[in-house]
Amino acid sequence: MAKKVFNLRIDREICQGTGYCVRISPELFELEDSMHAKVLIAEPAAEFEEEILEASTLCPTRAITY
């Protein structure tokens, strides 16, 4: 079975800084002083898949891609 690879990104142009991603996975995301989310681990392990999917789904602007 192939190992799942993530390339986690946030589109800063559309990020509204709601912080849903940070609440779901503070290991992967944080809010900067500018109130934009920032990715902490761009290529997270497969064990974070559920958190990535939940964060990207709950993001109101769909700024999170993987």
mmCIF file of the N, C-alpha and C atoms, coordinates in Angstrom:
data_MODEL
# 
_entry.id   MODEL 
# 
loop_
_atom_site.group_PDB 
_atom_site.id 
_atom_site.type_symbol 
_atom_site.label_atom_id 
_atom_site.label_alt_id 
_atom_site.label_comp_id 
_atom_site.label_asym_id 
_atom_site.label_entity_id 
_atom_site.label_seq_id 
_atom_site.pdbx_PDB_ins_code 
_atom_site.Cartn_x 
_atom_site.Cartn_y 
_atom_site.Cartn_z 
_atom_site.occupancy 
_atom_site.B_iso_or_equiv 
_atom_site.pdbx_formal_charge 
_atom_site.auth_seq_id 
_atom_site.auth_comp_id 
_atom_site.auth_asym_id 
_atom_site.auth_atom_id 
_atom_site.pdbx_PDB_model_num 
ATOM 1   N N  . MET A 1 1  ? 0.846   -1.188 0.000  1.00 0.00 ? 1  MET A N  1 
ATOM 2   C CA . MET A 1 1  ? 0.000   0.000  0.000  1.00 0.00 ? 1  MET A CA 1 
ATOM 3   C C  . MET A 1 1  ? 0.888   1.246  0.000  1.00 0.00 ? 1  MET A C  1 
ATOM 4   N N  . ALA A 1 2  ? 0.549   2.180  -0.856 1.00 0.00 ? 2  ALA A N  1 
ATOM 5   C CA . ALA A 1 2  ? 1.324   3.427  -0.949 1.00 0.00 ? 2  ALA A CA 1 
ATOM 6   C C  . ALA A 1 2  ? 1.065   4.314  0.261  1.00 0.00 ? 2  ALA A C  1 
ATOM 7   N N  . LYS A 1 3  ? 2.100   4.958  0.714  1.00 0.00 ? 3  LYS A N  1 
ATOM 8   C CA . LYS A 1 3  ? 1.995   5.870  1.848  1.00 0.00 ? 3  LYS A CA 1 
ATOM 9   C C  . LYS A 1 3  ? 1.364   7.182  1.378  1.00 0.00 ? 3  LYS A C  1 
ATOM 10  N N  . LYS A 1 4  ? 0.364   7.655  2.102  1.00 0.00 ? 4  LYS A N  1 
ATOM 11  C CA . LYS A 1 4  ? -0.313  8.899  1.742  1.00 0.00 ? 4  LYS A CA 1 
ATOM 12  C C  . LYS A 1 4  ? 0.592   10.086 2.061  1.00 0.00 ? 4  LYS A C  1 
ATOM 13  N N  . VAL A 1 5  ? 0.726   10.973 1.081  1.00 0.00 ? 5  VAL A N  1 
ATOM 14  C CA . VAL A 1 5  ? 1.581   12.150 1.242  1.00 0.00 ? 5  VAL A CA 1 
ATOM 15  C C  . VAL A 1 5  ? 0.706   13.397 1.213  1.00 0.00 ? 5  VAL A C  1 
ATOM 16  N N  . PHE A 1 6  ? 0.905   14.270 2.175  1.00 0.00 ? 6  PHE A N  1 
ATOM 17  C CA . PHE A 1 6  ? 0.162   15.524 2.245  1.00 0.00 ? 6  PHE A CA 1 
ATOM 18  C C  . PHE A 1 6  ? 1.103   16.692 1.961  1.00 0.00 ? 6  PHE A C  1 
ATOM 19  N N  . ASN A 1 7  ? 0.584   17.680 1.278  1.00 0.00 ? 7  ASN A N  1 
ATOM 20  C CA . ASN A 1 7  ? 1.300   18.933 1.055  1.00 0.00 ? 7  ASN A CA 1 
ATOM 21  C C  . ASN A 1 7  ? 0.344   20.027 1.546  1.00 0.00 ? 7  ASN A C  1 
ATOM 22  N N  . LEU A 1 8  ? 0.363   20.245 2.844  1.00 0.00 ? 8  LEU A N  1 
ATOM 23  C CA . LEU A 1 8  ? -0.589  21.112 3.520  1.00 0.00 ? 8  LEU A CA 1 
ATOM 24  C C  . LEU A 1 8  ? -0.299  22.582 3.238  1.00 0.00 ? 8  LEU A C  1 
ATOM 25  N N  . ARG A 1 9  ? -1.333  23.304 2.812  1.00 0.00 ? 9  ARG A N  1 
ATOM 26  C CA . ARG A 1 9  ? -1.188  24.734 2.503  1.00 0.00 ? 9  ARG A CA 1 
ATOM 27  C C  . ARG A 1 9  ? -2.416  25.519 2.953  1.00 0.00 ? 9  ARG A C  1 
ATOM 28  N N  . ILE A 1 10 ? -2.194  26.816 3.167  1.00 0.00 ? 10 ILE A N  1 
ATOM 29  C CA . ILE A 1 10 ? -3.289  27.745 3.452  1.00 0.00 ? 10 ILE A CA 1 
ATOM 30  C C  . ILE A 1 10 ? -3.174  28.908 2.488  1.00 0.00 ? 10 ILE A C  1 
ATOM 31  N N  . ASP A 1 11 ? -4.264  29.203 1.822  1.00 0.00 ? 11 ASP A N  1 
ATOM 32  C CA . ASP A 1 11 ? -4.307  30.348 0.904  1.00 0.00 ? 11 ASP A CA 1 
ATOM 33  C C  . ASP A 1 11 ? -4.552  31.603 1.739  1.00 0.00 ? 11 ASP A C  1 
ATOM 34  N N  . ARG A 1 12 ? -3.509  32.385 1.939  1.00 0.00 ? 12 ARG A N  1 
ATOM 35  C CA . ARG A 1 12 ? -3.604  33.579 2.793  1.00 0.00 ? 12 ARG A CA 1 
ATOM 36  C C  . ARG A 1 12 ? -4.509  34.652 2.198  1.00 0.00 ? 12 ARG A C  1 
ATOM 37  N N  . GLU A 1 13 ? -4.743  34.593 0.905  1.00 0.00 ? 13 GLU A N  1 
ATOM 38  C CA . GLU A 1 13 ? -5.626  35.574 0.259  1.00 0.00 ? 13 GLU A CA 1 
ATOM 39  C C  . GLU A 1 13 ? -7.078  35.410 0.709  1.00 0.00 ? 13 GLU A C  1 
ATOM 40  N N  . ILE A 1 14 ? -7.461  34.176 1.031  1.00 0.00 ? 14 ILE A N  1 
ATOM 41  C CA . ILE A 1 14 ? -8.866  33.946 1.415  1.00 0.00 ? 14 ILE A CA 1 
ATOM 42  C C  . ILE A 1 14 ? -9.045  33.543 2.878  1.00 0.00 ? 14 ILE A C  1 
ATOM 43  N N  . CYS A 1 15 ? -7.952  33.272 3.590  1.00 0.00 ? 15 CYS A N  1 
ATOM 44  C CA . CYS A 1 15 ? -8.042  32.922 5.008  1.00 0.00 ? 15 CYS A CA 1 
ATOM 45  C C  . CYS A 1 15 ? -8.619  34.101 5.793  1.00 0.00 ? 15 CYS A C  1 
ATOM 46  N N  . GLN A 1 16 ? -9.623  33.813 6.617  1.00 0.00 ? 16 GLN A N  1 
ATOM 47  C CA . GLN A 1 16 ? -10.246 34.853 7.443  1.00 0.00 ? 16 GLN A CA 1 
ATOM 48  C C  . GLN A 1 16 ? -9.812  34.778 8.904  1.00 0.00 ? 16 GLN A C  1 
ATOM 49  N N  . GLY A 1 17 ? -8.961  33.829 9.229  1.00 0.00 ? 17 GLY A N  1 
ATOM 50  C CA . GLY A 1 17 ? -8.449  33.735 10.596 1.00 0.00 ? 17 GLY A CA 1 
ATOM 51  C C  . GLY A 1 17 ? -9.480  33.301 11.616 1.00 0.00 ? 17 GLY A C  1 
ATOM 52  N N  . THR A 1 18 ? -10.433 32.466 11.216 1.00 0.00 ? 18 THR A N  1 
ATOM 53  C CA . THR A 1 18 ? -11.461 32.007 12.153 1.00 0.00 ? 18 THR A CA 1 
ATOM 54  C C  . THR A 1 18 ? -10.896 31.104 13.235 1.00 0.00 ? 18 THR A C  1 
ATOM 55  N N  . GLY A 1 19 ? -9.790  30.416 12.928 1.00 0.00 ? 19 GLY A N  1 
ATOM 56  C CA . GLY A 1 19 ? -9.120  29.580 13.916 1.00 0.00 ? 19 GLY A CA 1 
ATOM 57  C C  . GLY A 1 19 ? -9.685  28.182 14.079 1.00 0.00 ? 19 GLY A C  1 
ATOM 58  N N  . TYR A 1 20 ? -10.623 27.777 13.244 1.00 0.00 ? 20 TYR A N  1 
ATOM 59  C CA . TYR A 1 20 ? -11.154 26.417 13.340 1.00 0.00 ? 20 TYR A CA 1 
ATOM 60  C C  . TYR A 1 20 ? -10.025 25.403 13.206 1.00 0.00 ? 20 TYR A C  1 
ATOM 61  N N  . CYS A 1 21 ? -9.126  25.643 12.266 1.00 0.00 ? 21 CYS A N  1 
ATOM 62  C CA . CYS A 1 21 ? -8.021  24.709 12.026 1.00 0.00 ? 21 CYS A CA 1 
ATOM 63  C C  . CYS A 1 21 ? -7.136  24.574 13.262 1.00 0.00 ? 21 CYS A C  1 
ATOM 64  N N  . VAL A 1 22 ? -6.898  25.666 13.942 1.00 0.00 ? 22 VAL A N  1 
ATOM 65  C CA . VAL A 1 22 ? -6.051  25.653 15.131 1.00 0.00 ? 22 VAL A CA 1 
ATOM 66  C C  . VAL A 1 22 ? -6.726  24.873 16.254 1.00 0.00 ? 22 VAL A C  1 
ATOM 67  N N  . ARG A 1 23 ? -8.031  25.049 16.407 1.00 0.00 ? 23 ARG A N  1 
ATOM 68  C CA . ARG A 1 23 ? -8.768  24.310 17.439 1.00 0.00 ? 23 ARG A CA 1 
ATOM 69  C C  . ARG A 1 23 ? -8.776  22.816 17.149 1.00 0.00 ? 23 ARG A C  1 
ATOM 70  N N  . ILE A 1 24 ? -8.842  22.456 15.880 1.00 0.00 ? 24 ILE A N  1 
ATOM 71  C CA . ILE A 1 24 ? -8.876  21.040 15.498 1.00 0.00 ? 24 ILE A CA 1 
ATOM 72  C C  . ILE A 1 24 ? -7.496  20.412 15.621 1.00 0.00 ? 24 ILE A C  1 
ATOM 73  N N  . SER A 1 25 ? -6.460  21.130 15.188 1.00 0.00 ? 25 SER A N  1 
ATOM 74  C CA . SER A 1 25 ? -5.112  20.560 15.189 1.00 0.00 ? 25 SER A CA 1 
ATOM 75  C C  . SER A 1 25 ? -4.033  21.611 15.462 1.00 0.00 ? 25 SER A C  1 
ATOM 76  N N  . PRO A 1 26 ? -3.824  21.937 16.735 1.00 0.00 ? 26 PRO A N  1 
ATOM 77  C CA . PRO A 1 26 ? -2.790  22.921 17.072 1.00 0.00 ? 26 PRO A CA 1 
ATOM 78  C C  . PRO A 1 26 ? -1.383  22.429 16.747 1.00 0.00 ? 26 PRO A C  1 
ATOM 79  N N  . GLU A 1 27 ? -1.230  21.131 16.479 1.00 0.00 ? 27 GLU A N  1 
ATOM 80  C CA . GLU A 1 27 ? 0.071   20.604 16.075 1.00 0.00 ? 27 GLU A CA 1 
ATOM 81  C C  . GLU A 1 27 ? 0.401   21.009 14.638 1.00 0.00 ? 27 GLU A C  1 
ATOM 82  N N  . LEU A 1 28 ? -0.641  21.248 13.826 1.00 0.00 ? 28 LEU A N  1 
ATOM 83  C CA . LEU A 1 28 ? -0.448  21.536 12.406 1.00 0.00 ? 28 LEU A CA 1 
ATOM 84  C C  . LEU A 1 28 ? -0.634  22.996 12.032 1.00 0.00 ? 28 LEU A C  1 
ATOM 85  N N  . PHE A 1 29 ? -1.420  23.730 12.832 1.00 0.00 ? 29 PHE A N  1 
ATOM 86  C CA . PHE A 1 29 ? -1.767  25.113 12.480 1.00 0.00 ? 29 PHE A CA 1 
ATOM 87  C C  . PHE A 1 29 ? -1.604  26.043 13.669 1.00 0.00 ? 29 PHE A C  1 
ATOM 88  N N  . GLU A 1 30 ? -1.354  27.322 13.362 1.00 0.00 ? 30 GLU A N  1 
ATOM 89  C CA . GLU A 1 30 ? -1.385  28.368 14.388 1.00 0.00 ? 30 GLU A CA 1 
ATOM 90  C C  . GLU A 1 30 ? -1.856  29.661 13.724 1.00 0.00 ? 30 GLU A C  1 
ATOM 91  N N  . LEU A 1 31 ? -2.359  30.581 14.541 1.00 0.00 ? 31 LEU A N  1 
ATOM 92  C CA . LEU A 1 31 ? -2.749  31.891 14.028 1.00 0.00 ? 31 LEU A CA 1 
ATOM 93  C C  . LEU A 1 31 ? -1.590  32.856 14.222 1.00 0.00 ? 31 LEU A C  1 
ATOM 94  N N  . GLU A 1 32 ? -1.260  33.566 13.175 1.00 0.00 ? 32 GLU A N  1 
ATOM 95  C CA . GLU A 1 32 ? -0.208  34.575 13.247 1.00 0.00 ? 32 GLU A CA 1 
ATOM 96  C C  . GLU A 1 32 ? -0.788  35.867 13.809 1.00 0.00 ? 32 GLU A C  1 
ATOM 97  N N  . ASP A 1 33 ? 0.075   36.810 14.120 1.00 0.00 ? 33 ASP A N  1 
ATOM 98  C CA . ASP A 1 33 ? -0.370  38.107 14.621 1.00 0.00 ? 33 ASP A CA 1 
ATOM 99  C C  . ASP A 1 33 ? -1.301  38.802 13.635 1.00 0.00 ? 33 ASP A C  1 
ATOM 100 N N  . SER A 1 34 ? -1.117  38.507 12.362 1.00 0.00 ? 34 SER A N  1 
ATOM 101 C CA . SER A 1 34 ? -1.968  39.107 11.321 1.00 0.00 ? 34 SER A CA 1 
ATOM 102 C C  . SER A 1 34 ? -3.342  38.456 11.264 1.00 0.00 ? 34 SER A C  1 
ATOM 103 N N  . MET A 1 35 ? -3.568  37.464 12.138 1.00 0.00 ? 35 MET A N  1 
ATOM 104 C CA . MET A 1 35 ? -4.818  36.718 12.208 1.00 0.00 ? 35 MET A CA 1 
ATOM 105 C C  . MET A 1 35 ? -5.065  35.863 10.956 1.00 0.00 ? 35 MET A C  1 
ATOM 106 N N  . HIS A 1 36 ? -3.992  35.435 10.331 1.00 0.00 ? 36 HIS A N  1 
ATOM 107 C CA . HIS A 1 36 ? -4.060  34.448 9.263  1.00 0.00 ? 36 HIS A CA 1 
ATOM 108 C C  . HIS A 1 36 ? -3.503  33.148 9.831  1.00 0.00 ? 36 HIS A C  1 
ATOM 109 N N  . ALA A 1 37 ? -4.091  32.039 9.408  1.00 0.00 ? 37 ALA A N  1 
ATOM 110 C CA . ALA A 1 37 ? -3.569  30.750 9.848  1.00 0.00 ? 37 ALA A CA 1 
ATOM 111 C C  . ALA A 1 37 ? -2.261  30.458 9.140  1.00 0.00 ? 37 ALA A C  1 
ATOM 112 N N  . LYS A 1 38 ? -1.432  29.696 9.816  1.00 0.00 ? 38 LYS A N  1 
ATOM 113 C CA . LYS A 1 38 ? -0.119  29.314 9.293  1.00 0.00 ? 38 LYS A CA 1 
ATOM 114 C C  . LYS A 1 38 ? 0.036   27.806 9.473  1.00 0.00 ? 38 LYS A C  1 
ATOM 115 N N  . VAL A 1 39 ? 0.589   27.150 8.478  1.00 0.00 ? 39 VAL A N  1 
ATOM 116 C CA . VAL A 1 39 ? 0.869   25.721 8.560  1.00 0.00 ? 39 VAL A CA 1 
ATOM 117 C C  . VAL A 1 39 ? 2.187   25.523 9.300  1.00 0.00 ? 39 VAL A C  1 
ATOM 118 N N  . LEU A 1 40 ? 2.181   24.647 10.294 1.00 0.00 ? 40 LEU A N  1 
ATOM 119 C CA . LEU A 1 40 ? 3.394   24.368 11.065 1.00 0.00 ? 40 LEU A CA 1 
ATOM 120 C C  . LEU A 1 40 ? 4.172   23.188 10.502 1.00 0.00 ? 40 LEU A C  1 
ATOM 121 N N  . ILE A 1 41 ? 3.452   22.218 9.925  1.00 0.00 ? 41 ILE A N  1 
ATOM 122 C CA . ILE A 1 41 ? 4.090   21.038 9.334  1.00 0.00 ? 41 ILE A CA 1 
ATOM 123 C C  . ILE A 1 41 ? 3.527   20.880 7.923  1.00 0.00 ? 41 ILE A C  1 
ATOM 124 N N  . ALA A 1 42 ? 4.294   21.250 6.929  1.00 0.00 ? 42 ALA A N  1 
ATOM 125 C CA . ALA A 1 42 ? 3.803   21.251 5.546  1.00 0.00 ? 42 ALA A CA 1 
ATOM 126 C C  . ALA A 1 42 ? 3.561   19.844 5.006  1.00 0.00 ? 42 ALA A C  1 
ATOM 127 N N  . GLU A 1 43 ? 4.338   18.881 5.457  1.00 0.00 ? 43 GLU A N  1 
ATOM 128 C CA . GLU A 1 43 ? 4.183   17.504 5.000  1.00 0.00 ? 43 GLU A CA 1 
ATOM 129 C C  . GLU A 1 43 ? 3.983   16.586 6.208  1.00 0.00 ? 43 GLU A C  1 
ATOM 130 N N  . PRO A 1 44 ? 2.795   16.668 6.816  1.00 0.00 ? 44 PRO A N  1 
ATOM 131 C CA . PRO A 1 44 ? 2.535   15.876 8.022  1.00 0.00 ? 44 PRO A CA 1 
ATOM 132 C C  . PRO A 1 44 ? 2.407   14.386 7.716  1.00 0.00 ? 44 PRO A C  1 
ATOM 133 N N  . ALA A 1 45 ? 2.606   13.596 8.736  1.00 0.00 ? 45 ALA A N  1 
ATOM 134 C CA . ALA A 1 45 ? 2.478   12.142 8.632  1.00 0.00 ? 45 ALA A CA 1 
ATOM 135 C C  . ALA A 1 45 ? 1.016   11.764 8.394  1.00 0.00 ? 45 ALA A C  1 
ATOM 136 N N  . ALA A 1 46 ? 0.825   10.568 7.883  1.00 0.00 ? 46 ALA A N  1 
ATOM 137 C CA . ALA A 1 46 ? -0.516  10.065 7.583  1.00 0.00 ? 46 ALA A CA 1 
ATOM 138 C C  . ALA A 1 46 ? -1.404  10.013 8.824  1.00 0.00 ? 46 ALA A C  1 
ATOM 139 N N  . GLU A 1 47 ? -0.822  9.940  10.000 1.00 0.00 ? 47 GLU A N  1 
ATOM 140 C CA . GLU A 1 47 ? -1.609  9.884  11.237 1.00 0.00 ? 47 GLU A CA 1 
ATOM 141 C C  . GLU A 1 47 ? -2.456  11.142 11.452 1.00 0.00 ? 47 GLU A C  1 
ATOM 142 N N  . PHE A 1 48 ? -2.138  12.229 10.755 1.00 0.00 ? 48 PHE A N  1 
ATOM 143 C CA . PHE A 1 48 ? -2.893  13.468 10.875 1.00 0.00 ? 48 PHE A CA 1 
ATOM 144 C C  . PHE A 1 48 ? -4.036  13.575 9.853  1.00 0.00 ? 48 PHE A C  1 
ATOM 145 N N  . GLU A 1 49 ? -4.262  12.530 9.080  1.00 0.00 ? 49 GLU A N  1 
ATOM 146 C CA . GLU A 1 49 ? -5.250  12.602 7.997  1.00 0.00 ? 49 GLU A CA 1 
ATOM 147 C C  . GLU A 1 49 ? -6.630  13.061 8.474  1.00 0.00 ? 49 GLU A C  1 
ATOM 148 N N  . GLU A 1 50 ? -7.152  12.484 9.540  1.00 0.00 ? 50 GLU A N  1 
ATOM 149 C CA . GLU A 1 50 ? -8.484  12.875 10.032 1.00 0.00 ? 50 GLU A CA 1 
ATOM 150 C C  . GLU A 1 50 ? -8.533  14.352 10.394 1.00 0.00 ? 50 GLU A C  1 
ATOM 151 N N  . GLU A 1 51 ? -7.505  14.846 11.063 1.00 0.00 ? 51 GLU A N  1 
ATOM 152 C CA . GLU A 1 51 ? -7.464  16.252 11.465 1.00 0.00 ? 51 GLU A CA 1 
ATOM 153 C C  . GLU A 1 51 ? -7.384  17.170 10.247 1.00 0.00 ? 51 GLU A C  1 
ATOM 154 N N  . ILE A 1 52 ? -6.598  16.770 9.255  1.00 0.00 ? 52 ILE A N  1 
ATOM 155 C CA . ILE A 1 52 ? -6.478  17.567 8.032  1.00 0.00 ? 52 ILE A CA 1 
ATOM 156 C C  . ILE A 1 52 ? -7.816  17.646 7.310  1.00 0.00 ? 52 ILE A C  1 
ATOM 157 N N  . LEU A 1 53 ? -8.479  16.510 7.171  1.00 0.00 ? 53 LEU A N  1 
ATOM 158 C CA . LEU A 1 53 ? -9.778  16.475 6.493  1.00 0.00 ? 53 LEU A CA 1 
ATOM 159 C C  . LEU A 1 53 ? -10.817 17.305 7.242  1.00 0.00 ? 53 LEU A C  1 
ATOM 160 N N  . GLU A 1 54 ? -10.841 17.184 8.570  1.00 0.00 ? 54 GLU A N  1 
ATOM 161 C CA . GLU A 1 54 ? -11.803 17.947 9.366  1.00 0.00 ? 54 GLU A CA 1 
ATOM 162 C C  . GLU A 1 54 ? -11.528 19.449 9.281  1.00 0.00 ? 54 GLU A C  1 
ATOM 163 N N  . ALA A 1 55 ? -10.274 19.832 9.398  1.00 0.00 ? 55 ALA A N  1 
ATOM 164 C CA . ALA A 1 55 ? -9.916  21.259 9.335  1.00 0.00 ? 55 ALA A CA 1 
ATOM 165 C C  . ALA A 1 55 ? -10.266 21.843 7.973  1.00 0.00 ? 55 ALA A C  1 
ATOM 166 N N  . SER A 1 56 ? -9.948  21.124 6.907  1.00 0.00 ? 56 SER A N  1 
ATOM 167 C CA . SER A 1 56 ? -10.234 21.650 5.568  1.00 0.00 ? 56 SER A CA 1 
ATOM 168 C C  . SER A 1 56 ? -11.729 21.715 5.299  1.00 0.00 ? 56 SER A C  1 
ATOM 169 N N  . THR A 1 57 ? -12.483 20.784 5.855  1.00 0.00 ? 57 THR A N  1 
ATOM 170 C CA . THR A 1 57 ? -13.932 20.786 5.677  1.00 0.00 ? 57 THR A CA 1 
ATOM 171 C C  . THR A 1 57 ? -14.595 21.911 6.461  1.00 0.00 ? 57 THR A C  1 
ATOM 172 N N  . LEU A 1 58 ? -14.112 22.172 7.679  1.00 0.00 ? 58 LEU A N  1 
ATOM 173 C CA . LEU A 1 58 ? -14.725 23.191 8.525  1.00 0.00 ? 58 LEU A CA 1 
ATOM 174 C C  . LEU A 1 58 ? -14.271 24.614 8.209  1.00 0.00 ? 58 LEU A C  1 
ATOM 175 N N  . CYS A 1 59 ? -13.204 24.752 7.442  1.00 0.00 ? 59 CYS A N  1 
ATOM 176 C CA . CYS A 1 59 ? -12.723 26.088 7.081  1.00 0.00 ? 59 CYS A CA 1 
ATOM 177 C C  . CYS A 1 59 ? -13.808 26.791 6.235  1.00 0.00 ? 59 CYS A C  1 
ATOM 178 N N  . PRO A 1 60 ? -14.354 27.906 6.727  1.00 0.00 ? 60 PRO A N  1 
ATOM 179 C CA . PRO A 1 60 ? -15.469 28.548 6.011  1.00 0.00 ? 60 PRO A CA 1 
ATOM 180 C C  . PRO A 1 60 ? -15.104 29.087 4.630  1.00 0.00 ? 60 PRO A C  1 
ATOM 181 N N  . THR A 1 61 ? -13.829 29.358 4.390  1.00 0.00 ? 61 THR A N  1 
ATOM 182 C CA . THR A 1 61 ? -13.434 29.891 3.078  1.00 0.00 ? 61 THR A CA 1 
ATOM 183 C C  . THR A 1 61 ? -12.726 28.834 2.228  1.00 0.00 ? 61 THR A C  1 
ATOM 184 N N  . ARG A 1 62 ? -12.590 27.625 2.756  1.00 0.00 ? 62 ARG A N  1 
ATOM 185 C CA . ARG A 1 62 ? -11.892 26.532 2.046  1.00 0.00 ? 62 ARG A CA 1 
ATOM 186 C C  . ARG A 1 62 ? -10.452 26.926 1.695  1.00 0.00 ? 62 ARG A C  1 
ATOM 187 N N  . ALA A 1 63 ? -9.803  27.602 2.623  1.00 0.00 ? 63 ALA A N  1 
ATOM 188 C CA . ALA A 1 63 ? -8.434  28.079 2.397  1.00 0.00 ? 63 ALA A CA 1 
ATOM 189 C C  . ALA A 1 63 ? -7.386  26.983 2.562  1.00 0.00 ? 63 ALA A C  1 
ATOM 190 N N  . ILE A 1 64 ? -7.765  25.860 3.161  1.00 0.00 ? 64 ILE A N  1 
ATOM 191 C CA . ILE A 1 64 ? -6.822  24.786 3.421  1.00 0.00 ? 64 ILE A CA 1 
ATOM 192 C C  . ILE A 1 64 ? -6.867  23.755 2.307  1.00 0.00 ? 64 ILE A C  1 
ATOM 193 N N  . THR A 1 65 ? -5.716  23.481 1.743  1.00 0.00 ? 65 THR A N  1 
ATOM 194 C CA . THR A 1 65 ? -5.611  22.423 0.738  1.00 0.00 ? 65 THR A CA 1 
ATOM 195 C C  . THR A 1 65 ? -4.515  21.454 1.180  1.00 0.00 ? 65 THR A C  1 
ATOM 196 N N  . TYR A 1 66 ? -4.572  20.280 0.619  1.00 0.00 ? 66 TYR A N  1 
ATOM 197 C CA . TYR A 1 66 ? -3.602  19.242 0.988  1.00 0.00 ? 66 TYR A CA 1 
ATOM 198 C C  . TYR A 1 66 ? -3.327  18.331 -0.179 1.00 0.00 ? 66 TYR A C  1 
# 
